Amino acid sequence: MTRKVGRDGFSLTSLSAALLTASHAWAADASVQRESPDQRAEAVVKAMTLDEKIALVHTPFGYPLGDTPKPEGAIGSAAYAPGVPRLGIPALQESDASLGVTNPYDVRPGDNATALPSSMMLAATFSPALARKGGEMVGTEAHAKGFNVMLAGGVNLTREPRNGRNFEYLGEDPLLAGTLAGNSIAGIQSKHVVSTTKHFALNAQETGRVMVSSSIDEAAARESDLLAFQLAIEKGQPGSVMTGYNRYNGDYASENRFLIKHVLKGDWKYKGWVMSDWGATHSLEKAARAGLDQQSGENLDPEVFFGEPLKKAVQEGRVPEARLDDMVTRILRSLFAVGAVDHPAKTADIDYAAHAEVARAVAEQGIVLLKNSNNQLPLSAKAKRIVVIGSHADVGVLSGGGSSQVTPLGSVKVPSPYPDNSFIANIVYHPSAPLKAIQAEAPNAQVVYDSGEDFQQAAQLAQGADAVIVFAQQWTAESVDVKDLSLPDNQDALIQAVAKANPNTTVVLQTGGPVKMPWLDNVPAVVEAWYSGSKGGEAIASVLFGRVNPSGRLPITFPQDESQLPRPTMRDPATTTSNPGEERKGLFSENYNIEGADVGYKWYEREGKKPLFPFGYGLSYTQFSYSNLTAHVRGSKLVLGMDVTNKGSLTGIDTPQFYVSNTDAQDGFTSRLVGWDRVELKPGKTRHVSVTVDPRLVARYDDKANAWRIAGGYYKVSAGANAVERPLKAQVQLTEKYLAP
């Protein structure tokens, strides 16, 4: 590499020299592209003016908001920052998110996109390969619409099943959530689009989300929520990390020195940039010192802290210019790393038909069969009369609300329970009607539909039918939590009435997470269909009629009722304090030390509670058995294995799961998922599966040593179908070991 000395004495690479003498032609130069993303970013920063740097570290909305017009150059999206055309740096065009490219308020008229199923449904596939394909699909559409940053990668663990945003996340287990999020992120970024991971960290509820402080000990956080983020970052290398709205142990996440500087950029050596959530920046100097690199959605903040105030702070020396350079370097490095500079986003044709099939594959493999007494399912295509009831099944499939809302062409909107909240004023149904798909699966049957609004009318219609399918729904959305886990609008009574009228009743649930089922003993079949995306209706019908053998597994525990939760009642800072002003100052906290690291199924095991359906649970139209569990230490790695046999009469996919516990040790722990596999087997066939265990999954975090510690001694290994049914048992001896944080 040729070097020369610049006028101010610092060394310039051939790259930075080119930057100072050319416009953006350098970006296409092959020798320049061989430089590392770090080198290229550092060189660009040296060539930038102070104003150009400041312009990159704060973003307004990319569409008109109130009296504020759309920024010049923005194509209409969640956020925008101007690029540096003279240096070949493109503008940041940022869009939501994990489930597809959104078009908030139809700011880009007529611009529709493919809707992936909810992330919770993706998690139910337990498939890293599908997560990668889904990410590639989202990245392809984003790039072809002109976007180079996707606000995707939600990985918050489900500590609160009533959280309205759970459908955007990947369940309650850090290994599952981190693995699938990482693969989704990698898929998006493979298409030259930066992906975030969010919301860092412990952003576990929407109620009071801008004021609640998540209270938790460091070790518990490291072994649960932070581990999920760590795995997602390692596997996906996201270009940016978005902080949460909440406080973490008292300090806002966007200015939390422990989270950002100590953990993320320190222990994990993260090289990308840290952006705030929209309207979640609360300071200038504190945030800058803590490591925040970009103020996002500045329109919602009391001040554009990272605009003129930051410029002035740099000029006066209150914020070192080196800190600003670090902010900008991190942004540019991420753009270079994914190829967003060398392969700029631009309008291109999109194969929507092919993308819809990706969405369909996720939905088909994410549907969970919860109950199937007397082989009620699959339904016979020879049925003469089928009755379909409820949940606008004649129109489409339900989707979750908020910033992740994707609207494929033909989506249908109905008023939400929050008509005064423009953010979620409507409930959206994706245009994939289950009724039409059921008619296609049983073309010779009389298939009739009833809205279910009149219980008695629906029950009367169901009498004598060969099959009855009741679609029940629980709509959830960003900014609100559900008040409890009941199906709303008296749907439980509808199901009871219909089941009483016809014993051949199947219930299909379209929910963001778990719900109570007081009617469970009265219906022979229950299917969890989540929010199933652009081809959800076809996927549901395929499973109901057996063209697809269900293979989904629950990524979240379904409790019997709220009394089983660590916090049976949700607290709202707006109603649980006599002094709301003080609560808004951050004195309202949620104690997550109740369960600590034992999130979800670990809590149920620790407390001896029997859930309605356990984590990892799901039935098939065939049956599987397990044998020959092995547990060996090979070198420094723990390797587990077992045999899986399809003992039924149909080809099917199984997800055998491995768990490890160490409750005998002084610092022991309840059972943890340490690995799984997905195997497709023909009847009578057996396959051996094995996993290599990440050592952090069998360690406790020692906050005093700032390290993971594997205690020496014997560990219990178990394996089977889910977190409760683990018939295979073994033990393995591990030696004491410390691991980097």
Helices and strands as residue ranges (DSSP letters): E 3-5, E 11-13, H 14-21, G 24-28, H 30-33, H 37-47, H 50-56, E 58-59, E 79-81, G 85-87, E 92-95, G 104-106, H 119-125, H 128-144, E 149-150, G 166-168, H 174-189, E 194-200, E 213-215, H 218-222, H 225-236, E 240-243, E 247-248, E 251-252, G 253-255, H 257-257, I 258-267, E 273-275, H 285-290, E 295-296, G 298-300, H 308-315, H 321-338, H 352-366, E 368-372, G 373-375, E 385-389, E 397-398, E 412-415, G 422-424, E 426-430, H 434-441, E 446-450, H 455-462, E 467-474, H 491-501, E 505-511, G 520-522, E 525-528, G 533-535, H 536-544, G 562-564, H 580-582, I 583-587, E 589-591, H 601-607, E 624-634, E 637-646, E 652-654, E 657-661, E 672-676, E 679-681, E 686-693, G 695-698, E 700-702, E 707-710, E 713-720, E 728-734, E 737-739
